[in-house]
Amino acid sequence: MATYLADTNLLLRLADPDSPQHALATQALASLLAGGDEVYVTPQNFIEFWAVATRPVEANGFGWNGERTA
């Protein structure tokens, strides 16, 4: 069993079903977990996730409102 620290980009792709990388991110995480590996997140992941998710699309964000991001 191995342990991994999730990158915020993984979390963003998992949360965005319209992302071209959504299926790949989902499969990668499922594969790790099915193999008994542990995947960790940190408070920093959540801070970065919120920043990107709520940033306007014009500024390279998702443009989501706070309710959708939560």
HTML snippet that shows the backbone in 3Dmol.js (N, CA, C, O; Angstrom):
<script src="https://3Dmol.org/build/3Dmol-min.js"></script>
<div id="view" style="width:600px;height:400px;position:relative"></div>
<script>
const pdb = `
ATOM      1  N   MET A   1       0.848  -1.180   0.000  1.00  0.00           N
ATOM      2  CA  MET A   1       0.000   0.000   0.000  1.00  0.00           C
ATOM      3  C   MET A   1       0.890   1.238   0.000  1.00  0.00           C
ATOM      4  O   MET A   1       1.857   1.326   0.756  1.00  0.00           O
ATOM      5  N   ALA A   2       0.548   2.179  -0.851  1.00  0.00           N
ATOM      6  CA  ALA A   2       1.280   3.433  -0.942  1.00  0.00           C
ATOM      7  C   ALA A   2       0.370   4.575  -0.489  1.00  0.00           C
ATOM      8  O   ALA A   2      -0.850   4.429  -0.419  1.00  0.00           O
ATOM      9  N   THR A   3       0.986   5.696  -0.189  1.00  0.00           N
ATOM     10  CA  THR A   3       0.217   6.892   0.169  1.00  0.00           C
ATOM     11  C   THR A   3       0.543   8.001  -0.815  1.00  0.00           C
ATOM     12  O   THR A   3       1.678   8.129  -1.274  1.00  0.00           O
ATOM     13  N   TYR A   4      -0.451   8.788  -1.128  1.00  0.00           N
ATOM     14  CA  TYR A   4      -0.312   9.878  -2.091  1.00  0.00           C
ATOM     15  C   TYR A   4      -0.950  11.136  -1.531  1.00  0.00           C
ATOM     16  O   TYR A   4      -1.915  11.073  -0.770  1.00  0.00           O
ATOM     17  N   LEU A   5      -0.406  12.267  -1.912  1.00  0.00           N
ATOM     18  CA  LEU A   5      -0.998  13.558  -1.615  1.00  0.00           C
ATOM     19  C   LEU A   5      -1.671  14.041  -2.895  1.00  0.00           C
ATOM     20  O   LEU A   5      -1.013  14.223  -3.918  1.00  0.00           O
ATOM     21  N   ALA A   6      -2.975  14.245  -2.834  1.00  0.00           N
ATOM     22  CA  ALA A   6      -3.717  14.671  -4.021  1.00  0.00           C
ATOM     23  C   ALA A   6      -3.309  16.083  -4.420  1.00  0.00           C
ATOM     24  O   ALA A   6      -3.164  16.968  -3.576  1.00  0.00           O
ATOM     25  N   ASP A   7      -3.130  16.272  -5.702  1.00  0.00           N
ATOM     26  CA  ASP A   7      -2.893  17.604  -6.234  1.00  0.00           C
ATOM     27  C   ASP A   7      -4.248  18.287  -6.409  1.00  0.00           C
ATOM     28  O   ASP A   7      -5.246  17.628  -6.701  1.00  0.00           O
ATOM     29  N   THR A   8      -4.283  19.584  -6.234  1.00  0.00           N
ATOM     30  CA  THR A   8      -5.539  20.320  -6.366  1.00  0.00           C
ATOM     31  C   THR A   8      -6.131  20.164  -7.759  1.00  0.00           C
ATOM     32  O   THR A   8      -7.352  20.166  -7.911  1.00  0.00           O
ATOM     33  N   ASN A   9      -5.292  20.029  -8.773  1.00  0.00           N
ATOM     34  CA  ASN A   9      -5.810  19.837 -10.129  1.00  0.00           C
ATOM     35  C   ASN A   9      -6.637  18.559 -10.238  1.00  0.00           C
ATOM     36  O   ASN A   9      -7.620  18.520 -10.979  1.00  0.00           O
ATOM     37  N   LEU A  10      -6.254  17.531  -9.518  1.00  0.00           N
ATOM     38  CA  LEU A  10      -7.051  16.305  -9.507  1.00  0.00           C
ATOM     39  C   LEU A  10      -8.437  16.595  -8.940  1.00  0.00           C
ATOM     40  O   LEU A  10      -9.445  16.176  -9.508  1.00  0.00           O
ATOM     41  N   LEU A  11      -8.482  17.303  -7.836  1.00  0.00           N
ATOM     42  CA  LEU A  11      -9.763  17.620  -7.206  1.00  0.00           C
ATOM     43  C   LEU A  11     -10.632  18.482  -8.119  1.00  0.00           C
ATOM     44  O   LEU A  11     -11.845  18.288  -8.194  1.00  0.00           O
ATOM     45  N   LEU A  12     -10.012  19.427  -8.806  1.00  0.00           N
ATOM     46  CA  LEU A  12     -10.757  20.286  -9.725  1.00  0.00           C
ATOM     47  C   LEU A  12     -11.341  19.479 -10.880  1.00  0.00           C
ATOM     48  O   LEU A  12     -12.489  19.700 -11.265  1.00  0.00           O
ATOM     49  N   ARG A  13     -10.576  18.554 -11.435  1.00  0.00           N
ATOM     50  CA  ARG A  13     -11.072  17.724 -12.536  1.00  0.00           C
ATOM     51  C   ARG A  13     -12.174  16.781 -12.064  1.00  0.00           C
ATOM     52  O   ARG A  13     -13.130  16.527 -12.797  1.00  0.00           O
ATOM     53  N   LEU A  14     -12.048  16.267 -10.856  1.00  0.00           N
ATOM     54  CA  LEU A  14     -13.091  15.403 -10.307  1.00  0.00           C
ATOM     55  C   LEU A  14     -14.401  16.167 -10.122  1.00  0.00           C
ATOM     56  O   LEU A  14     -15.480  15.611 -10.332  1.00  0.00           O
ATOM     57  N   ALA A  15     -14.312  17.423  -9.735  1.00  0.00           N
ATOM     58  CA  ALA A  15     -15.497  18.234  -9.443  1.00  0.00           C
ATOM     59  C   ALA A  15     -16.170  18.799 -10.682  1.00  0.00           C
ATOM     60  O   ALA A  15     -17.311  19.256 -10.615  1.00  0.00           O
ATOM     61  N   ASP A  16     -15.471  18.773 -11.815  1.00  0.00           N
ATOM     62  CA  ASP A  16     -15.996  19.384 -13.038  1.00  0.00           C
ATOM     63  C   ASP A  16     -16.309  18.310 -14.070  1.00  0.00           C
ATOM     64  O   ASP A  16     -15.421  17.908 -14.823  1.00  0.00           O
ATOM     65  N   PRO A  17     -17.553  17.836 -14.124  1.00  0.00           N
ATOM     66  CA  PRO A  17     -17.894  16.777 -15.080  1.00  0.00           C
ATOM     67  C   PRO A  17     -17.747  17.196 -16.537  1.00  0.00           C
ATOM     68  O   PRO A  17     -17.720  16.338 -17.420  1.00  0.00           O
ATOM     69  N   ASP A  18     -17.653  18.493 -16.808  1.00  0.00           N
ATOM     70  CA  ASP A  18     -17.474  18.968 -18.177  1.00  0.00           C
ATOM     71  C   ASP A  18     -16.006  19.000 -18.598  1.00  0.00           C
ATOM     72  O   ASP A  18     -15.703  19.247 -19.765  1.00  0.00           O
ATOM     73  N   SER A  19     -15.104  18.756 -17.670  1.00  0.00           N
ATOM     74  CA  SER A  19     -13.681  18.771 -17.979  1.00  0.00           C
ATOM     75  C   SER A  19     -13.308  17.592 -18.872  1.00  0.00           C
ATOM     76  O   SER A  19     -13.768  16.474 -18.640  1.00  0.00           O
ATOM     77  N   PRO A  20     -12.486  17.824 -19.883  1.00  0.00           N
ATOM     78  CA  PRO A  20     -12.014  16.701 -20.711  1.00  0.00           C
ATOM     79  C   PRO A  20     -11.215  15.676 -19.906  1.00  0.00           C
ATOM     80  O   PRO A  20     -11.099  14.522 -20.319  1.00  0.00           O
ATOM     81  N   GLN A  21     -10.670  16.081 -18.774  1.00  0.00           N
ATOM     82  CA  GLN A  21      -9.875  15.180 -17.937  1.00  0.00           C
ATOM     83  C   GLN A  21     -10.684  14.542 -16.809  1.00  0.00           C
ATOM     84  O   GLN A  21     -10.124  13.815 -15.990  1.00  0.00           O
ATOM     85  N   HIS A  22     -11.987  14.801 -16.753  1.00  0.00           N
ATOM     86  CA  HIS A  22     -12.813  14.279 -15.665  1.00  0.00           C
ATOM     87  C   HIS A  22     -12.755  12.752 -15.581  1.00  0.00           C
ATOM     88  O   HIS A  22     -12.522  12.201 -14.505  1.00  0.00           O
ATOM     89  N   ALA A  23     -12.963  12.079 -16.691  1.00  0.00           N
ATOM     90  CA  ALA A  23     -12.972  10.612 -16.686  1.00  0.00           C
ATOM     91  C   ALA A  23     -11.611  10.058 -16.277  1.00  0.00           C
ATOM     92  O   ALA A  23     -11.534   9.105 -15.501  1.00  0.00           O
ATOM     93  N   LEU A  24     -10.554  10.643 -16.791  1.00  0.00           N
ATOM     94  CA  LEU A  24      -9.208  10.178 -16.447  1.00  0.00           C
ATOM     95  C   LEU A  24      -8.925  10.363 -14.959  1.00  0.00           C
ATOM     96  O   LEU A  24      -8.373   9.473 -14.312  1.00  0.00           O
ATOM     97  N   ALA A  25      -9.302  11.513 -14.423  1.00  0.00           N
ATOM     98  CA  ALA A  25      -9.090  11.774 -12.988  1.00  0.00           C
ATOM     99  C   ALA A  25      -9.891  10.795 -12.139  1.00  0.00           C
ATOM    100  O   ALA A  25      -9.393  10.284 -11.136  1.00  0.00           O
ATOM    101  N   THR A  26     -11.121  10.538 -12.539  1.00  0.00           N
ATOM    102  CA  THR A  26     -11.971   9.605 -11.809  1.00  0.00           C
ATOM    103  C   THR A  26     -11.386   8.201 -11.839  1.00  0.00           C
ATOM    104  O   THR A  26     -11.342   7.517 -10.816  1.00  0.00           O
ATOM    105  N   GLN A  27     -10.939   7.777 -13.007  1.00  0.00           N
ATOM    106  CA  GLN A  27     -10.351   6.438 -13.141  1.00  0.00           C
ATOM    107  C   GLN A  27      -9.057   6.318 -12.353  1.00  0.00           C
ATOM    108  O   GLN A  27      -8.811   5.292 -11.720  1.00  0.00           O
ATOM    109  N   ALA A  28      -8.234   7.350 -12.385  1.00  0.00           N
ATOM    110  CA  ALA A  28      -6.963   7.310 -11.660  1.00  0.00           C
ATOM    111  C   ALA A  28      -7.191   7.192 -10.158  1.00  0.00           C
ATOM    112  O   ALA A  28      -6.551   6.376  -9.495  1.00  0.00           O
ATOM    113  N   LEU A  29      -8.093   7.997  -9.622  1.00  0.00           N
ATOM    114  CA  LEU A  29      -8.381   7.930  -8.190  1.00  0.00           C
ATOM    115  C   LEU A  29      -8.997   6.585  -7.825  1.00  0.00           C
ATOM    116  O   LEU A  29      -8.616   5.984  -6.821  1.00  0.00           O
ATOM    117  N   ALA A  30      -9.933   6.112  -8.620  1.00  0.00           N
ATOM    118  CA  ALA A  30     -10.569   4.819  -8.353  1.00  0.00           C
ATOM    119  C   ALA A  30      -9.545   3.693  -8.369  1.00  0.00           C
ATOM    120  O   ALA A  30      -9.620   2.772  -7.555  1.00  0.00           O
ATOM    121  N   SER A  31      -8.600   3.762  -9.281  1.00  0.00           N
ATOM    122  CA  SER A  31      -7.558   2.735  -9.369  1.00  0.00           C
ATOM    123  C   SER A  31      -6.683   2.723  -8.121  1.00  0.00           C
ATOM    124  O   SER A  31      -6.372   1.659  -7.585  1.00  0.00           O
ATOM    125  N   LEU A  32      -6.289   3.902  -7.665  1.00  0.00           N
ATOM    126  CA  LEU A  32      -5.477   3.979  -6.451  1.00  0.00           C
ATOM    127  C   LEU A  32      -6.221   3.409  -5.245  1.00  0.00           C
ATOM    128  O   LEU A  32      -5.676   2.609  -4.485  1.00  0.00           O
ATOM    129  N   LEU A  33      -7.455   3.828  -5.086  1.00  0.00           N
ATOM    130  CA  LEU A  33      -8.233   3.383  -3.936  1.00  0.00           C
ATOM    131  C   LEU A  33      -8.539   1.886  -4.010  1.00  0.00           C
ATOM    132  O   LEU A  33      -8.526   1.200  -2.988  1.00  0.00           O
ATOM    133  N   ALA A  34      -8.812   1.383  -5.201  1.00  0.00           N
ATOM    134  CA  ALA A  34      -9.092  -0.043  -5.369  1.00  0.00           C
ATOM    135  C   ALA A  34      -7.864  -0.886  -5.048  1.00  0.00           C
ATOM    136  O   ALA A  34      -7.981  -2.031  -4.612  1.00  0.00           O
ATOM    137  N   GLY A  35      -6.687  -0.309  -5.269  1.00  0.00           N
ATOM    138  CA  GLY A  35      -5.453  -1.010  -4.968  1.00  0.00           C
ATOM    139  C   GLY A  35      -5.050  -0.925  -3.514  1.00  0.00           C
ATOM    140  O   GLY A  35      -3.995  -1.428  -3.126  1.00  0.00           O
ATOM    141  N   GLY A  36      -5.889  -0.289  -2.704  1.00  0.00           N
ATOM    142  CA  GLY A  36      -5.596  -0.178  -1.284  1.00  0.00           C
ATOM    143  C   GLY A  36      -4.696   0.990  -0.920  1.00  0.00           C
ATOM    144  O   GLY A  36      -4.271   1.115   0.229  1.00  0.00           O
ATOM    145  N   ASP A  37      -4.407   1.837  -1.883  1.00  0.00           N
ATOM    146  CA  ASP A  37      -3.583   3.014  -1.607  1.00  0.00           C
ATOM    147  C   ASP A  37      -4.404   4.067  -0.876  1.00  0.00           C
ATOM    148  O   ASP A  37      -5.633   4.066  -0.935  1.00  0.00           O
ATOM    149  N   GLU A  38      -3.714   4.954  -0.195  1.00  0.00           N
ATOM    150  CA  GLU A  38      -4.367   6.044   0.521  1.00  0.00           C
ATOM    151  C   GLU A  38      -4.054   7.350  -0.198  1.00  0.00           C
ATOM    152  O   GLU A  38      -2.915   7.595  -0.593  1.00  0.00           O
ATOM    153  N   VAL A  39      -5.071   8.180  -0.361  1.00  0.00           N
ATOM    154  CA  VAL A  39      -4.914   9.477  -1.015  1.00  0.00           C
ATOM    155  C   VAL A  39      -5.353  10.543  -0.016  1.00  0.00           C
ATOM    156  O   VAL A  39      -6.473  10.516   0.493  1.00  0.00           O
ATOM    157  N   TYR A  40      -4.462  11.466   0.247  1.00  0.00           N
ATOM    158  CA  TYR A  40      -4.713  12.500   1.250  1.00  0.00           C
ATOM    159  C   TYR A  40      -4.902  13.865   0.601  1.00  0.00           C
ATOM    160  O   TYR A  40      -4.359  14.146  -0.468  1.00  0.00           O
ATOM    161  N   VAL A  41      -5.679  14.697   1.267  1.00  0.00           N
ATOM    162  CA  VAL A  41      -5.814  16.105   0.898  1.00  0.00           C
ATOM    163  C   VAL A  41      -5.435  16.936   2.118  1.00  0.00           C
ATOM    164  O   VAL A  41      -5.451  16.452   3.250  1.00  0.00           O
ATOM    165  N   THR A  42      -5.098  18.179   1.866  1.00  0.00           N
ATOM    166  CA  THR A  42      -4.697  19.078   2.941  1.00  0.00           C
ATOM    167  C   THR A  42      -5.569  20.337   2.900  1.00  0.00           C
ATOM    168  O   THR A  42      -6.263  20.579   1.913  1.00  0.00           O
ATOM    169  N   PRO A  43      -5.535  21.125   3.956  1.00  0.00           N
ATOM    170  CA  PRO A  43      -6.260  22.397   3.910  1.00  0.00           C
ATOM    171  C   PRO A  43      -5.832  23.260   2.711  1.00  0.00           C
ATOM    172  O   PRO A  43      -6.651  23.980   2.140  1.00  0.00           O
ATOM    173  N   GLN A  44      -4.567  23.185   2.337  1.00  0.00           N
ATOM    174  CA  GLN A  44      -4.086  23.959   1.187  1.00  0.00           C
ATOM    175  C   GLN A  44      -4.819  23.555  -0.086  1.00  0.00           C
ATOM    176  O   GLN A  44      -5.108  24.410  -0.922  1.00  0.00           O
ATOM    177  N   ASN A  45      -5.125  22.272  -0.250  1.00  0.00           N
ATOM    178  CA  ASN A  45      -5.901  21.830  -1.406  1.00  0.00           C
ATOM    179  C   ASN A  45      -7.246  22.542  -1.472  1.00  0.00           C
ATOM    180  O   ASN A  45      -7.688  22.967  -2.540  1.00  0.00           O
ATOM    181  N   PHE A  46      -7.891  22.664  -0.312  1.00  0.00           N
ATOM    182  CA  PHE A  46      -9.216  23.295  -0.290  1.00  0.00           C
ATOM    183  C   PHE A  46      -9.139  24.795  -0.567  1.00  0.00           C
ATOM    184  O   PHE A  46     -10.025  25.358  -1.211  1.00  0.00           O
ATOM    185  N   ILE A  47      -8.098  25.428  -0.089  1.00  0.00           N
ATOM    186  CA  ILE A  47      -7.896  26.859  -0.357  1.00  0.00           C
ATOM    187  C   ILE A  47      -7.679  27.084  -1.848  1.00  0.00           C
ATOM    188  O   ILE A  47      -8.294  27.968  -2.445  1.00  0.00           O
ATOM    189  N   GLU A  48      -6.806  26.284  -2.444  1.00  0.00           N
ATOM    190  CA  GLU A  48      -6.531  26.412  -3.877  1.00  0.00           C
ATOM    191  C   GLU A  48      -7.764  26.070  -4.707  1.00  0.00           C
ATOM    192  O   GLU A  48      -8.044  26.733  -5.706  1.00  0.00           O
ATOM    193  N   PHE A  49      -8.501  25.039  -4.297  1.00  0.00           N
ATOM    194  CA  PHE A  49      -9.716  24.651  -5.006  1.00  0.00           C
ATOM    195  C   PHE A  49     -10.702  25.814  -5.022  1.00  0.00           C
ATOM    196  O   PHE A  49     -11.244  26.163  -6.070  1.00  0.00           O
ATOM    197  N   TRP A  50     -10.931  26.412  -3.850  1.00  0.00           N
ATOM    198  CA  TRP A  50     -11.872  27.531  -3.762  1.00  0.00           C
ATOM    199  C   TRP A  50     -11.413  28.698  -4.640  1.00  0.00           C
ATOM    200  O   TRP A  50     -12.227  29.325  -5.318  1.00  0.00           O
ATOM    201  N   ALA A  51     -10.132  28.982  -4.625  1.00  0.00           N
ATOM    202  CA  ALA A  51      -9.606  30.104  -5.410  1.00  0.00           C
ATOM    203  C   ALA A  51      -9.845  29.901  -6.898  1.00  0.00           C
ATOM    204  O   ALA A  51     -10.272  30.826  -7.589  1.00  0.00           O
ATOM    205  N   VAL A  52      -9.576  28.712  -7.393  1.00  0.00           N
ATOM    206  CA  VAL A  52      -9.755  28.451  -8.828  1.00  0.00           C
ATOM    207  C   VAL A  52     -11.232  28.346  -9.180  1.00  0.00           C
ATOM    208  O   VAL A  52     -11.669  28.900 -10.189  1.00  0.00           O
ATOM    209  N   ALA A  53     -11.995  27.648  -8.368  1.00  0.00           N
ATOM    210  CA  ALA A  53     -13.406  27.436  -8.680  1.00  0.00           C
ATOM    211  C   ALA A  53     -14.193  28.743  -8.719  1.00  0.00           C
ATOM    212  O   ALA A  53     -15.096  28.891  -9.543  1.00  0.00           O
ATOM    213  N   THR A  54     -13.869  29.683  -7.853  1.00  0.00           N
ATOM    214  CA  THR A  54     -14.636  30.934  -7.789  1.00  0.00           C
ATOM    215  C   THR A  54     -14.021  32.060  -8.613  1.00  0.00           C
ATOM    216  O   THR A  54     -14.631  33.120  -8.750  1.00  0.00           O
ATOM    217  N   ARG A  55     -12.842  31.855  -9.155  1.00  0.00           N
ATOM    218  CA  ARG A  55     -12.205  32.868 -10.008  1.00  0.00           C
ATOM    219  C   ARG A  55     -12.974  32.964 -11.329  1.00  0.00           C
ATOM    220  O   ARG A  55     -13.431  31.944 -11.845  1.00  0.00           O
ATOM    221  N   PRO A  56     -13.124  34.161 -11.880  1.00  0.00           N
ATOM    222  CA  PRO A  56     -13.832  34.302 -13.156  1.00  0.00           C
ATOM    223  C   PRO A  56     -13.164  33.498 -14.278  1.00  0.00           C
ATOM    224  O   PRO A  56     -11.948  33.303 -14.287  1.00  0.00           O
ATOM    225  N   VAL A  57     -13.980  33.045 -15.208  1.00  0.00           N
ATOM    226  CA  VAL A  57     -13.476  32.284 -16.350  1.00  0.00           C
ATOM    227  C   VAL A  57     -12.431  33.097 -17.116  1.00  0.00           C
ATOM    228  O   VAL A  57     -11.437  32.549 -17.595  1.00  0.00           O
ATOM    229  N   GLU A  58     -12.662  34.399 -17.227  1.00  0.00           N
ATOM    230  CA  GLU A  58     -11.738  35.272 -17.968  1.00  0.00           C
ATOM    231  C   GLU A  58     -10.356  35.317 -17.310  1.00  0.00           C
ATOM    232  O   GLU A  58      -9.368  35.686 -17.945  1.00  0.00           O
ATOM    233  N   ALA A  59     -10.301  34.942 -16.049  1.00  0.00           N
ATOM    234  CA  ALA A  59      -9.029  34.952 -15.307  1.00  0.00           C
ATOM    235  C   ALA A  59      -8.548  33.515 -15.052  1.00  0.00           C
ATOM    236  O   ALA A  59      -7.850  33.247 -14.074  1.00  0.00           O
ATOM    237  N   ASN A  60      -8.936  32.596 -15.953  1.00  0.00           N
ATOM    238  CA  ASN A  60      -8.481  31.208 -15.881  1.00  0.00           C
ATOM    239  C   ASN A  60      -9.054  30.453 -14.685  1.00  0.00           C
ATOM    240  O   ASN A  60      -8.379  29.610 -14.092  1.00  0.00           O
ATOM    241  N   GLY A  61     -10.287  30.757 -14.338  1.00  0.00           N
ATOM    242  CA  GLY A  61     -10.961  30.039 -13.261  1.00  0.00           C
ATOM    243  C   GLY A  61     -12.188  29.326 -13.792  1.00  0.00           C
ATOM    244  O   GLY A  61     -12.401  29.266 -15.003  1.00  0.00           O
ATOM    245  N   PHE A  62     -12.987  28.791 -12.900  1.00  0.00           N
ATOM    246  CA  PHE A  62     -14.218  28.102 -13.298  1.00  0.00           C
ATOM    247  C   PHE A  62     -15.418  29.046 -13.318  1.00  0.00           C
ATOM    248  O   PHE A  62     -16.402  28.781 -14.009  1.00  0.00           O
ATOM    249  N   GLY A  63     -15.343  30.141 -12.569  1.00  0.00           N
ATOM    250  CA  GLY A  63     -16.449  31.086 -12.524  1.00  0.00           C
ATOM    251  C   GLY A  63     -17.654  30.579 -11.754  1.00  0.00           C
ATOM    252  O   GLY A  63     -18.771  31.050 -11.970  1.00  0.00           O
ATOM    253  N   TRP A  64     -17.443  29.624 -10.859  1.00  0.00           N
ATOM    254  CA  TRP A  64     -18.545  29.080 -10.070  1.00  0.00           C
ATOM    255  C   TRP A  64     -18.877  30.013  -8.920  1.00  0.00           C
ATOM    256  O   TRP A  64     -18.008  30.726  -8.417  1.00  0.00           O
ATOM    257  N   ASN A  65     -20.141  30.006  -8.504  1.00  0.00           N
ATOM    258  CA  ASN A  65     -20.514  30.775  -7.325  1.00  0.00           C
ATOM    259  C   ASN A  65     -20.144  29.981  -6.059  1.00  0.00           C
ATOM    260  O   ASN A  65     -19.760  28.814  -6.133  1.00  0.00           O
ATOM    261  N   GLY A  66     -20.266  30.626  -4.927  1.00  0.00           N
ATOM    262  CA  GLY A  66     -19.893  29.985  -3.677  1.00  0.00           C
ATOM    263  C   GLY A  66     -20.713  28.749  -3.365  1.00  0.00           C
ATOM    264  O   GLY A  66     -20.188  27.776  -2.822  1.00  0.00           O
ATOM    265  N   GLU A  67     -21.993  28.775  -3.701  1.00  0.00           N
ATOM    266  CA  GLU A  67     -22.857  27.625  -3.423  1.00  0.00           C
ATOM    267  C   GLU A  67     -22.423  26.395  -4.210  1.00  0.00           C
ATOM    268  O   GLU A  67     -22.342  25.295  -3.665  1.00  0.00           O
ATOM    269  N   ARG A  68     -22.146  26.591  -5.496  1.00  0.00           N
ATOM    270  CA  ARG A  68     -21.712  25.451  -6.319  1.00  0.00           C
ATOM    271  C   ARG A  68     -20.338  24.957  -5.863  1.00  0.00           C
ATOM    272  O   ARG A  68     -20.086  23.753  -5.839  1.00  0.00           O
ATOM    273  N   THR A  69     -19.465  25.871  -5.508  1.00  0.00           N
ATOM    274  CA  THR A  69     -18.119  25.489  -5.085  1.00  0.00           C
ATOM    275  C   THR A  69     -18.156  24.684  -3.802  1.00  0.00           C
ATOM    276  O   THR A  69     -17.415  23.713  -3.650  1.00  0.00           O
ATOM    277  N   ALA A  70     -19.013  25.081  -2.885  1.00  0.00           N
ATOM    278  CA  ALA A  70     -19.105  24.359  -1.601  1.00  0.00           C
ATOM    279  C   ALA A  70     -19.618  22.967  -1.833  1.00  0.00           C
ATOM    280  O   ALA A  70     -19.768  22.199  -0.883  1.00  0.00           O
TER     281      ALA A  70
END
`;
const viewer = $3Dmol.createViewer("view");
viewer.addModel(pdb, "pdb");
viewer.setStyle({}, {cartoon: {color: "spectrum"}});
viewer.zoomTo();
viewer.render();
</script>
